[in-house]
Amino acid sequence: MFERALAILVKEFKQIFRDPRMKTVIFITPLIQILLFGYAANKDINYIPTAIYDKDNTAESRELIRKFTYSKYFVPEHYIYSDKEQNHILDKGLASVVIRIDRGFGRRLNAGKDAAVQLAYDGTDSNTAMVVMDYSNTIIGKYKYELLKQLAEERGLTPSVPYVDLRDRAWFNGNLISRNYYLPGVIATIVTMMSLLLSAMAIVKEKEIGTMEQLTVSPLRPIELIVGKLLPFAVIALIQITLITILGVLWFHIPLRGNLLLLLFGTCIYLFTTLGIGLFISTVSSTQQEAMMSVFLVYMPAVLLSGFAYPINNMPKIIQWLTFLNPLRYFLVVIRSIFLKGVGIEVLWSQLLPLAVMGLFVIGFSALRFRKSLG
């Protein structure tokens, strides 16, 4: 059994490395993807194009504007002088936020009365809008504290105004760099796509060129054919994840705090599911185009329901339950925990165990389906 499976394995490797396009897809494409996503997958908002509309133009209004523009977030790009300009700025997307201070702002503050500041921001990007609100509230809060302290001193009251100093500490990602969170997920999605696609296309290709009939009448048993066909793609996936991990660590300085061998072990378990799904797709597809479309039909929901981009806890309850059937959900927890937390198998077993059970079921079911298709 071993010799015949090994012969198929060697044949697959020869076919792969004989095709220059296949070598490009396997080794160059993942590196290009990690480079592109490494720069693009960044939700850190450090630059907010800002328009200033100061109708009051007093020392108080200018001081508040200075608080905004001297922060590292709000970058003044436009100074406007009419309501029409304000609408034009937002309609054209020339600024993400307009800081508007109406007349009487300084006078009301000096009289000890409430004064309003309007922030008109572009809500089409809700994530940026929420960040703008948080940054703005922080700046306004500090301005109010300094104003209260100044008024207290001017009126001869105690200058010691209590102030709550929040001392927060972020574990595992101290600088809250979003790239550190997203890039391990990108690595997982690349491995998912490549292993699904390669395993699904391999057997369908044999059907198209007419060599599947030769394999079925050969002394090969179905299990030998499956092992010989899928094992090369498992090896390729492990090489890919090693290469893109090295690139992510060296180029983007993503911390790898855990054990690389544990990462490869978790990847091996995960590959049972992706290669099994790819094998199943190959049994129900007649052409490579059909197989490719089926892969994308599986891949997109898997990514969307994995927690890669959208928190699972924010999804409806029924969708949250469905995510437990998604192997990528477990693998994302594994890979992010190894990269950022540096935890070991004593913590990750709760993710690896259901992943292994799911993988054995998928590969077993797909093998039976493949055997039936041969018959």
Secondary structure as UniProt FT lines:
FT   HELIX           2..18
FT   HELIX           20..23
FT   HELIX           24..28
FT   HELIX           29..40
FT   STRAND          48..54
FT   HELIX           59..69
FT   STRAND          74..79
FT   HELIX           83..92
FT   STRAND          97..101
FT   TURN            103..104
FT   HELIX           105..110
FT   TURN            111..112
FT   STRAND          118..121
FT   HELIX           126..154
FT   TURN            155..156
FT   TURN            174..175
FT   HELIX           178..209
FT   HELIX           212..216
FT   HELIX           222..251
FT   HELIX           260..284
FT   HELIX           288..304
FT   TURN            305..307
FT   HELIX           312..314
FT   HELIX           317..323
FT   TURN            324..325
FT   HELIX           327..336
FT   HELIX           337..341
FT   HELIX           345..374
//
